[in-house]
Amino acid sequence: MSSPYTPPKVWTWDAANGGQFASINRPISGATHEKPLPKGKQPLQLYSLATPNGVKVTIMLEELLELGKTNAEYDAWLISIKDGDQFGSGFVEINPNSKIPALLDTTNGSRVFESGAILLYLAEKFGAFLPTEPAKRTETLNWLFWQMGSAPFVGGGFGHFYAYAPEKYEYPINRYAMETKRQLDVLDKQLAKNAFVAGDEYSIADMAIWPWYGGLVLGRLYDAAEFLDVANYTHVLRWAKQLDQRPAVQRGYSVNRNWGDGPQLPERHSSGDFAKVTD
């Protein structure tokens, strides 16, 4: 057990605290420097990085293109969060919260931020991957918002304390491992009864959930598969492997990726760019 911590009466910011991401975390919002965003020729301009939240959107865009929705063509620009690109003035104009991903729809001037909002925006704009029948639509949105509310405990909780914190402490790791496993159990029971997360149709719920929970059980997040005993979640594993074979998922997974193992395509401006993918 670590030494007891007594909070001060008024919290003050220690810029050196925060582990691996200390240099980019701060208690205030807004731009830190002037930096306009690049813009390409495609209808949609995506500013992102291939974290789980970023991968949700590139999968969605590639799935739309797979359906023949040519107006879903996009330029994907790399936002290096370790270098603080998300605090540039151009990015903050699109997302005042300074988090990836952020989308600009040049056909109508709409800015869209928060990954779940982007998925919903694209589903409604292109009429795909979101059922129109009220009960099925509601169930899909149930699971989309389940992911949005649950995954911060996985990433900011478990992932931070297990993989990124400067020191490992038993209490927070146990606390967030328990919650992560509870969420995996929720998902496993749902997928025991359904081919896809929200029922029998592949949807934006799957695209939102797969990069996080699929990534965990496939051993791609936090090097934590053994620790979390992911082999126990057989239905999540079945589903994760099934989606992993989809060509659009494979393409989307590589976009805006410039680190780690597996395929990397740091920027994407047309379907022809996938010929440049490196491992």
DOFI-525008 format. One record per residue: residue in one letter; x negated, y negated, z negated of N, C-alpha, C, O in turn. Coordinates in steps of 0.1 Angstrom, whole numbers. Last residue first. Layout:
(vovo A (X Y Z) (X Y Z) (X Y Z) (X Y Z))
...
END
This chain:
(vovo D (-41 23 427) (-39 31 415) (-50 27 405) (-50 33 394))
(vovo T (-25 -3 447) (-37 4 442) (-34 12 430) (-24 9 422))
(vovo V (-7 -13 475) (-6 -8 461) (-19 0 458) (-23 8 466))
(vovo K (-4 -22 501) (-16 -27 493) (-16 -21 479) (-26 -24 472))
(vovo A (20 -14 510) (8 -7 516) (-4 -11 508) (-15 -4 510))
(vovo F (37 -31 499) (35 -19 492) (24 -10 498) (19 -1 491))
(vovo D (41 -52 516) (30 -54 506) (28 -41 499) (17 -39 493))
(vovo G (63 -49 532) (50 -44 537) (39 -45 527) (29 -38 529))
(vovo S (83 -62 519) (82 -47 517) (69 -42 522) (65 -31 518))
(vovo S (68 -92 505) (76 -84 515) (75 -70 512) (66 -65 505))
(vovo H (55 -100 483) (62 -110 491) (70 -104 503) (78 -111 509))
(vovo R (41 -96 452) (49 -89 462) (57 -100 470) (64 -108 464))
(vovo E (12 -91 432) (22 -100 438) (29 -92 449) (23 -84 456))
(vovo P (0 -67 421) (2 -79 413) (12 -90 419) (19 -96 411))
(vovo L (7 -36 420) (9 -46 431) (11 -60 424) (23 -63 421))
(vovo Q (-4 -4 411) (-4 -19 408) (-2 -27 421) (-9 -25 431))
(vovo P (2 28 397) (2 19 408) (3 4 404) (10 0 394))
(vovo G (-19 39 369) (-8 39 378) (-8 28 388) (-18 21 389))
(vovo D (-31 22 338) (-31 33 348) (-18 32 357) (-9 26 354))
(vovo G (-38 -13 335) (-34 0 331) (-35 10 342) (-40 8 353))
(vovo W (-27 -42 354) (-34 -36 343) (-30 -21 342) (-20 -17 347))
(vovo N (-9 -56 369) (-23 -58 372) (-32 -52 361) (-43 -57 358))
(vovo R (22 -58 384) (14 -50 375) (-1 -52 379) (-4 -50 390))
(vovo N (41 -68 401) (36 -77 390) (28 -69 380) (27 -74 368))
(vovo V (53 -35 408) (53 -50 411) (49 -58 399) (54 -55 388))
(vovo S (56 -9 400) (43 -14 404) (42 -29 406) (31 -34 405))
(vovo Y (83 -4 396) (74 -3 385) (60 -8 388) (53 -13 379))
(vovo G (94 -7 421) (96 -17 411) (87 -17 399) (83 -27 394))
(vovo R (86 18 432) (82 5 438) (83 -6 427) (73 -14 425))
(vovo Q (100 36 416) (85 37 417) (80 24 423) (69 19 418))
(vovo V (126 28 420) (120 27 407) (105 27 407) (99 19 401))
(vovo A (129 34 447) (130 20 443) (124 18 429) (118 8 426))
(vovo P (126 63 446) (116 54 453) (117 40 449) (106 33 448))
(vovo R (130 81 417) (137 72 426) (126 63 433) (118 57 426))
(vovo Q (118 95 397) (116 100 410) (123 91 421) (121 93 433))
(vovo D (126 83 373) (112 81 377) (109 86 391) (99 82 397))
(vovo L (151 93 369) (149 80 374) (135 77 379) (133 70 389))
(vovo Q (143 119 359) (152 117 371) (150 104 377) (149 102 389))
(vovo K (129 113 336) (122 119 347) (130 118 360) (124 116 371))
(vovo A (150 102 321) (138 94 324) (131 100 336) (126 92 344))
(vovo W (168 124 318) (172 112 325) (160 104 329) (160 98 341))
(vovo R (152 142 303) (158 146 316) (161 134 324) (158 133 336))
(vovo L (147 126 280) (136 130 289) (141 134 303) (135 131 313))
(vovo V (172 124 269) (165 112 274) (154 116 283) (152 109 293))
(vovo H (175 151 264) (184 145 273) (178 132 278) (180 128 290))
(vovo T (156 156 244) (156 164 257) (164 157 267) (161 157 279))
(vovo Y (138 146 222) (149 139 229) (151 144 243) (147 137 253))
(vovo N (115 159 214) (128 163 208) (140 157 214) (151 161 212))
(vovo A (94 147 226) (99 159 232) (112 164 226) (119 172 232))
(vovo V (87 126 210) (97 123 220) (102 136 227) (112 136 233))
(vovo D (74 120 185) (80 133 188) (90 132 199) (101 137 197))
(vovo L (61 97 179) (75 96 178) (82 109 181) (94 110 181))
(vovo F (35 106 183) (38 100 170) (54 100 168) (59 103 158))
(vovo E (35 112 211) (34 122 201) (38 118 187) (45 125 180))
(vovo A (39 86 222) (49 97 225) (47 108 214) (58 113 209))
(vovo A (25 63 220) (32 67 208) (41 79 210) (49 82 202))
(vovo D (12 43 235) (5 56 233) (11 63 220) (4 67 212))
(vovo Y (27 21 242) (21 21 229) (13 34 226) (9 35 214))
(vovo L (43 38 268) (44 26 259) (37 30 246) (40 40 240))
(vovo R (43 61 283) (38 49 289) (38 37 280) (33 26 284))
(vovo G (56 86 278) (42 83 273) (36 71 279) (23 70 279))
(vovo L (82 90 284) (72 94 294) (58 91 290) (49 93 298))
(vovo V (94 78 262) (94 93 263) (85 98 274) (81 110 273))
(vovo L (89 50 268) (85 57 255) (84 72 257) (74 78 253))
(vovo G (101 46 293) (87 45 291) (82 51 279) (71 57 279))
(vovo G (128 50 285) (121 60 295) (106 59 294) (99 69 294))
(vovo Y (130 28 270) (131 41 263) (126 52 272) (120 62 268))
(vovo W (121 6 289) (118 7 274) (118 22 269) (108 27 265))
(vovo P (129 11 315) (116 7 312) (112 8 298) (100 9 295))
(vovo W (157 21 310) (146 30 314) (132 24 312) (124 32 307))
(vovo I (175 0 305) (171 9 294) (159 17 298) (150 19 289))
(vovo A (181 -14 328) (176 -21 317) (170 -12 306) (160 -16 300))
(vovo M (189 6 346) (177 -2 349) (172 -10 337) (160 -12 336))
(vovo D (212 16 332) (200 24 334) (187 16 337) (177 19 331))
(vovo A (228 -7 335) (224 -2 322) (212 7 323) (203 6 314))
(vovo I (232 -10 362) (222 -19 356) (219 -15 342) (209 -19 336))
(vovo S (235 25 372) (240 11 370) (228 3 364) (217 7 361))
(vovo Y (250 55 384) (237 47 381) (240 32 381) (247 28 390))
(vovo E (278 70 370) (272 61 380) (259 55 375) (259 50 364))
(vovo D (290 84 349) (285 92 361) (279 83 372) (276 89 382))
(vovo G (278 65 321) (287 75 327) (282 82 339) (270 87 338))
(vovo A (258 49 313) (271 44 311) (282 54 317) (294 50 318))
(vovo V (234 65 318) (237 60 305) (252 56 303) (258 59 292))
(vovo F (243 95 337) (236 82 335) (241 76 322) (250 81 316))
(vovo A (256 119 330) (244 119 339) (236 107 338) (224 107 338))
(vovo N (266 125 296) (267 118 309) (254 119 317) (243 120 312))
(vovo K (261 138 273) (275 139 278) (276 132 292) (287 133 298))
(vovo A (236 133 266) (240 147 265) (253 149 272) (257 160 276))
(vovo L (234 106 265) (230 112 278) (233 127 278) (232 134 288))
(vovo Q (242 101 239) (250 96 250) (247 103 263) (256 106 271))
(vovo K (222 113 225) (236 118 224) (244 113 235) (253 120 240))
(vovo D (200 97 233) (200 111 236) (214 117 235) (218 125 244))
(vovo L (207 72 222) (206 74 236) (207 88 240) (213 92 250))
(vovo V (205 78 194) (218 73 200) (218 75 215) (228 80 220))
(vovo D (178 86 193) (189 96 190) (202 91 196) (210 99 201))
(vovo L (166 62 199) (164 73 208) (175 84 206) (179 90 216))
(vovo Q (174 48 175) (179 44 188) (177 55 199) (186 57 207))
(vovo R (159 63 156) (174 63 155) (180 58 169) (190 64 174))
(vovo K (134 57 164) (139 71 166) (154 72 164) (160 80 171))
(vovo T (133 30 158) (131 34 171) (136 48 174) (142 51 184))
(vovo E (137 31 130) (147 25 138) (145 29 153) (155 31 160))
(vovo M (113 45 122) (126 50 119) (137 44 128) (146 52 133))
(vovo A (94 27 131) (94 40 137) (108 47 134) (114 53 143))
(vovo Y (99 5 114) (103 4 128) (102 17 136) (109 19 146))
(vovo R (91 16 89) (104 9 91) (108 9 105) (120 13 109))
(vovo N (65 25 94) (76 35 90) (89 29 93) (98 35 98))
(vovo I (53 1 99) (53 11 109) (63 21 106) (71 26 115))
(vovo P (57 -14 76) (64 -18 88) (63 -7 99) (73 -6 106))
(vovo Y (42 4 56) (57 0 55) (63 -4 68) (73 1 72))
(vovo E (15 8 65) (25 19 64) (39 14 64) (48 19 72))
(vovo Y (-3 -11 88) (3 -10 75) (15 0 75) (23 0 84))
(vovo K (-32 -19 105) (-20 -10 104) (-16 -9 90) (-23 -6 80))
(vovo E (-42 -51 118) (-44 -40 108) (-31 -32 108) (-20 -37 110))
(vovo P (-34 -66 139) (-48 -65 136) (-52 -54 126) (-63 -49 126))
(vovo A (-9 -50 161) (-13 -58 149) (-28 -56 145) (-33 -45 148))
(vovo Y (-5 -32 182) (-11 -45 184) (-15 -53 172) (-24 -62 173))
(vovo A (8 -7 176) (-3 -8 186) (-10 -21 186) (-22 -21 190))
(vovo Y (25 -9 154) (18 4 157) (6 2 166) (-4 8 164))
(vovo F (35 -35 154) (28 -30 142) (20 -17 144) (10 -14 138))
(vovo H (45 -37 180) (36 -47 175) (28 -40 163) (16 -41 163))
(vovo G (63 -15 183) (51 -17 192) (41 -26 186) (29 -24 187))
(vovo F (82 -20 162) (74 -8 163) (61 -10 171) (50 -8 166))
(vovo G (89 -50 169) (88 -43 156) (78 -31 157) (66 -33 153))
(vovo G (89 -58 195) (84 -67 185) (82 -61 172) (74 -66 163))
(vovo G (99 -32 206) (87 -39 211) (81 -48 200) (70 -46 196))
(vovo V (120 -22 190) (110 -13 195) (97 -21 199) (86 -17 195))
(vovo F (135 -44 184) (130 -37 173) (119 -27 177) (110 -23 170))
(vovo P (142 -53 210) (132 -61 202) (127 -54 189) (116 -56 185))
(vovo A (161 -33 218) (147 -32 222) (137 -41 214) (126 -38 213))
(vovo S (187 -40 210) (180 -30 203) (165 -30 206) (157 -28 197))
(vovo G (199 -60 226) (199 -62 211) (189 -52 204) (184 -55 193))
(vovo M (196 -50 251) (191 -63 248) (190 -66 233) (181 -73 229))
(vovo Q (209 -25 249) (194 -26 251) (189 -39 247) (179 -40 241))
(vovo W (235 -34 245) (229 -25 235) (213 -26 236) (206 -27 227))
(vovo F (240 -46 269) (238 -55 257) (232 -47 245) (226 -52 236))
(vovo L (242 -23 285) (233 -34 288) (230 -42 276) (218 -45 273))
(vovo W (263 -10 272) (249 -4 271) (239 -14 276) (227 -14 271))
(vovo N (285 -27 277) (282 -22 264) (267 -18 263) (260 -22 253))
(vovo L (284 -28 305) (280 -40 298) (277 -36 283) (268 -42 277))
(vovo T (295 -2 310) (281 -6 315) (276 -18 307) (264 -18 303))
(vovo E (320 -5 298) (310 5 293) (296 2 297) (287 3 290))
(vovo T (331 -24 315) (329 -27 301) (319 -17 295) (310 -22 287))
(vovo R (332 -10 339) (324 -22 338) (321 -25 323) (310 -28 320))
(vovo K (350 10 332) (337 14 335) (327 2 334) (316 3 330))
(vovo A (373 -5 327) (368 3 316) (353 7 319) (345 7 310))
(vovo P (378 -19 352) (375 -26 340) (369 -17 329) (359 -22 322))
(vovo E (359 -13 382) (370 -8 373) (368 -13 359) (357 -11 354))
(vovo T (335 -20 392) (345 -30 392) (357 -26 383) (365 -35 379))
(vovo P (302 -14 380) (315 -9 384) (325 -21 383) (324 -30 375))
(vovo L (272 -23 393) (281 -27 382) (295 -24 386) (301 -30 395))
(vovo F (258 -19 416) (253 -13 403) (260 -18 391) (255 -17 379))
(vovo A (268 -48 434) (262 -34 433) (258 -31 419) (254 -40 412))
(vovo G (273 -74 445) (283 -64 443) (278 -50 443) (283 -41 450))
(vovo F (255 -95 445) (254 -85 456) (265 -74 455) (265 -65 464))
(vovo K (262 -110 422) (259 -117 435) (260 -107 447) (265 -110 457))
(vovo E (264 -91 402) (276 -98 406) (274 -105 420) (283 -105 428))
(vovo A (238 -82 400) (248 -72 403) (261 -79 408) (267 -74 417))
(vovo L (224 -106 395) (222 -99 407) (233 -89 410) (237 -88 422))
(vovo Y (235 -112 369) (236 -121 380) (235 -114 393) (243 -117 402))
(vovo L (227 -89 354) (241 -92 356) (243 -101 368) (252 -99 376))
(vovo L (199 -93 356) (205 -80 361) (220 -83 364) (225 -79 374))
(vovo I (196 -117 343) (192 -116 357) (199 -104 363) (203 -104 374))
(vovo A (205 -111 317) (213 -121 325) (209 -120 340) (218 -121 348))
(vovo G (185 -94 309) (198 -89 311) (207 -98 319) (215 -94 327))
(vovo S (162 -112 309) (163 -100 318) (177 -95 320) (181 -91 331))
(vovo E (163 -146 310) (166 -134 302) (169 -123 311) (178 -124 320))
(vovo F (174 -169 335) (164 -163 326) (171 -154 316) (183 -154 315))
(vovo V (178 -185 365) (183 -174 357) (172 -169 348) (161 -165 353))
(vovo R (188 -213 384) (178 -206 376) (184 -196 367) (195 -198 362))
(vovo S (202 -219 416) (204 -214 402) (191 -209 396) (183 -202 403))
(vovo G (202 -228 442) (195 -236 432) (196 -231 418) (192 -237 408))
(vovo N (211 -212 462) (221 -221 455) (215 -229 444) (222 -237 437))
(vovo T (190 -200 473) (202 -201 482) (212 -211 475) (221 -216 482))
(vovo T (170 -195 455) (169 -207 464) (181 -209 473) (183 -220 478))
(vovo D (170 -187 424) (178 -183 436) (178 -196 445) (185 -205 442))
(vovo L (145 -178 403) (151 -189 410) (157 -184 423) (151 -178 431))
(vovo L (139 -162 372) (143 -161 386) (149 -174 391) (156 -180 384))
(vovo A (117 -147 349) (125 -158 353) (127 -158 368) (118 -155 375))
(vovo P (111 -122 324) (110 -127 337) (119 -140 338) (128 -142 330))
(vovo I (90 -141 302) (92 -135 315) (103 -125 313) (105 -119 302))
(vovo K (96 -171 283) (95 -157 284) (97 -152 298) (105 -157 305))
(vovo S (102 -198 277) (88 -194 280) (86 -179 279) (76 -174 273))
(vovo N (126 -210 273) (122 -201 263) (108 -195 265) (103 -188 256))
(vovo P (132 -224 296) (127 -232 284) (123 -223 273) (117 -228 263))
(vovo N (126 -215 327) (130 -208 314) (124 -216 302) (112 -215 299))
(vovo I (122 -235 345) (131 -224 349) (135 -216 336) (147 -213 335))
(vovo E (105 -252 332) (117 -258 339) (127 -247 342) (139 -249 342))
(vovo V (84 -235 325) (94 -240 314) (106 -246 320) (117 -246 314))
(vovo F (71 -233 349) (78 -221 344) (88 -226 333) (99 -220 333))
(vovo G (61 -259 352) (70 -253 362) (78 -241 357) (90 -240 359))
(vovo S (44 -262 330) (56 -270 332) (66 -265 341) (78 -266 339))
(vovo G (33 -232 313) (32 -242 324) (45 -250 326) (56 -244 324))
(vovo F (37 -211 297) (38 -224 291) (35 -235 301) (35 -247 297))
(vovo Q (32 -188 310) (46 -191 307) (48 -204 300) (60 -208 298))
(vovo D (4 -186 311) (11 -192 323) (26 -195 320) (32 -204 326))
(vovo G (-13 -177 291) (-4 -188 288) (3 -194 300) (8 -205 299))
(vovo D (-28 -155 295) (-34 -168 299) (-25 -180 297) (-29 -191 299))
(vovo K (-10 -136 288) (-22 -137 280) (-29 -150 283) (-36 -155 274))
(vovo I (8 -137 309) (12 -142 296) (0 -144 286) (0 -152 278))
(vovo S (8 -145 341) (-1 -139 331) (1 -145 317) (-2 -156 314))
(vovo I (29 -139 364) (28 -148 353) (20 -141 342) (24 -131 336))
(vovo L (30 -134 399) (24 -129 386) (24 -141 376) (18 -151 379))
(vovo W (59 -135 418) (47 -141 414) (42 -137 401) (51 -136 392))
(vovo A (76 -121 444) (73 -118 430) (59 -124 427) (49 -119 431))
(vovo D (101 -130 466) (87 -132 463) (85 -129 448) (93 -135 440))
(vovo Y (126 -109 481) (121 -117 470) (106 -118 471) (99 -109 475))
(vovo E (158 -100 494) (144 -101 495) (138 -112 485) (144 -122 482))
(vovo A (185 -98 493) (178 -96 480) (163 -96 482) (156 -93 472))
(vovo N (195 -98 518) (194 -111 511) (188 -110 497) (186 -121 491))
(vovo T (197 -72 525) (185 -79 529) (184 -93 523) (173 -98 522))
(vovo K (206 -45 512) (210 -59 509) (198 -68 512) (190 -71 503))
(vovo G (201 -18 515) (203 -26 527) (207 -40 525) (211 -47 534))
(vovo L (196 -4 493) (209 -3 497) (212 -11 510) (222 -10 516))
(vovo E (170 -12 488) (172 2 493) (186 4 498) (188 12 507))
(vovo L (175 -37 478) (169 -36 491) (171 -22 497) (173 -20 509))
(vovo L (184 -29 453) (193 -36 462) (188 -36 476) (196 -34 486))
(vovo E (161 -17 443) (173 -8 445) (183 -16 454) (189 -9 463))
(vovo E (145 -39 441) (141 -28 450) (153 -19 453) (154 -14 464))
(vovo L (158 -53 421) (157 -59 434) (153 -48 444) (158 -49 456))
(vovo M (157 -35 399) (170 -39 404) (168 -45 419) (176 -41 427))
(vovo I (129 -34 395) (136 -22 399) (150 -26 405) (153 -20 416))
(vovo T (125 -60 388) (119 -56 400) (125 -42 405) (127 -40 417))
(vovo V (139 -60 363) (143 -69 374) (137 -64 387) (144 -64 398))
(vovo K (125 -42 346) (140 -41 348) (144 -48 361) (151 -43 369))
(vovo V (99 -52 345) (102 -41 353) (117 -39 356) (121 -34 367))
(vovo G (101 -72 325) (99 -76 339) (102 -64 349) (108 -67 359))
(vovo N (105 -56 302) (115 -66 306) (113 -70 321) (123 -72 328))
(vovo P (81 -41 302) (94 -34 303) (105 -44 308) (113 -41 316))
(vovo T (58 -60 323) (62 -55 310) (76 -48 312) (82 -49 322))
(vovo A (48 -71 347) (53 -58 346) (54 -52 332) (50 -41 330))
(vovo L (60 -104 350) (49 -95 347) (55 -82 344) (66 -81 340))
(vovo S (71 -133 370) (72 -122 360) (59 -115 358) (49 -119 363))
(vovo Y (93 -148 389) (81 -151 381) (81 -142 369) (89 -143 360))
(vovo L (108 -147 420) (107 -141 407) (93 -144 401) (83 -143 408))
(vovo Q (130 -161 442) (117 -163 437) (116 -157 422) (123 -163 414))
(vovo L (149 -152 470) (147 -151 456) (133 -153 452) (124 -146 458))
(vovo P (145 -155 498) (157 -162 491) (155 -162 476) (160 -172 469))
(vovo Q (110 -162 507) (122 -153 504) (133 -160 497) (131 -171 490))
(vovo K (88 -177 509) (98 -179 519) (111 -171 516) (121 -173 523))
(vovo G (76 -190 477) (74 -184 490) (86 -186 499) (94 -195 497))
(vovo K (60 -212 454) (72 -208 461) (70 -202 474) (62 -207 482))
(vovo P (44 -216 422) (44 -214 437) (57 -210 442) (65 -205 434))
(vovo L (51 -242 398) (52 -228 403) (50 -227 418) (55 -236 425))
(vovo P (28 -266 384) (39 -262 392) (39 -248 396) (28 -242 397))
(vovo K (17 -274 354) (14 -264 364) (26 -261 372) (35 -254 367))
(vovo E (5 -290 326) (12 -292 339) (7 -281 349) (-4 -280 351))
(vovo H (10 -275 294) (1 -281 305) (10 -282 318) (20 -275 319))
(vovo T (28 -266 276) (15 -270 271) (6 -277 282) (-4 -283 278))
(vovo A (63 -271 273) (51 -269 281) (39 -273 274) (39 -283 266))
(vovo G (83 -255 247) (79 -266 256) (66 -263 263) (59 -253 260))
(vovo S (84 -249 211) (87 -246 225) (81 -257 234) (76 -267 229))
(vovo I (66 -237 183) (73 -247 190) (74 -243 204) (67 -235 209))
(vovo P (49 -218 170) (63 -220 165) (70 -232 171) (80 -236 166))
(vovo R (33 -194 191) (33 -207 184) (47 -210 180) (56 -205 186))
(vovo N (11 -173 208) (22 -174 200) (21 -187 192) (11 -191 187))
(vovo I (-13 -169 221) (-1 -174 229) (11 -176 221) (22 -180 226))
(vovo S (-32 -160 204) (-35 -171 212) (-23 -177 220) (-24 -188 224))
(vovo A (-22 -136 193) (-22 -148 185) (-24 -160 193) (-19 -171 190))
(vovo F (-19 -111 203) (-13 -121 210) (-13 -134 203) (-4 -143 205))
(vovo Q (-33 -93 186) (-37 -94 200) (-31 -106 207) (-37 -111 217))
(vovo G (-26 -112 156) (-32 -100 163) (-35 -103 177) (-40 -114 181))
(vovo G (-18 -133 140) (-9 -127 150) (-14 -116 159) (-8 -111 168))
(vovo N (-36 -162 132) (-28 -151 128) (-19 -146 139) (-14 -154 147))
(vovo A (-47 -186 139) (-55 -174 141) (-48 -161 137) (-53 -150 140))
(vovo A (-28 -206 132) (-30 -202 146) (-39 -190 149) (-38 -184 160))
(vovo D (-6 -206 109) (-20 -202 110) (-22 -197 124) (-19 -186 127))
(vovo W (19 -228 99) (14 -220 110) (-1 -218 109) (-9 -228 108))
(vovo T (36 -225 69) (28 -233 78) (21 -223 88) (19 -212 85))
(vovo W (65 -225 48) (57 -218 58) (49 -228 66) (55 -237 71))
(vovo V (68 -234 16) (70 -239 30) (60 -232 38) (48 -233 36))
(vovo K (62 -218 -6) (75 -225 -6) (79 -230 8) (90 -230 12))
(vovo P (48 -187 6) (47 -200 1) (61 -207 1) (70 -202 8))
(vovo P (53 -153 -5) (55 -164 5) (54 -177 -1) (58 -179 -12))
(vovo T (30 -131 -16) (40 -140 -21) (42 -152 -11) (32 -159 -9))
(vovo Y (24 -98 -12) (23 -111 -5) (34 -119 -11) (46 -115 -11))
(vovo P (3 -72 -26) (16 -79 -25) (14 -93 -19) (3 -100 -21))
(vovo S (-19 -53 -5) (-17 -62 -16) (-4 -70 -15) (0 -73 -4))
(vovo S (-6 -22 8) (-13 -34 9) (-11 -43 -3) (-1 -41 -11))
(vovo M (-9 12 0) (0 0 0) (-9 -12 0) (-19 -13 -8))
END
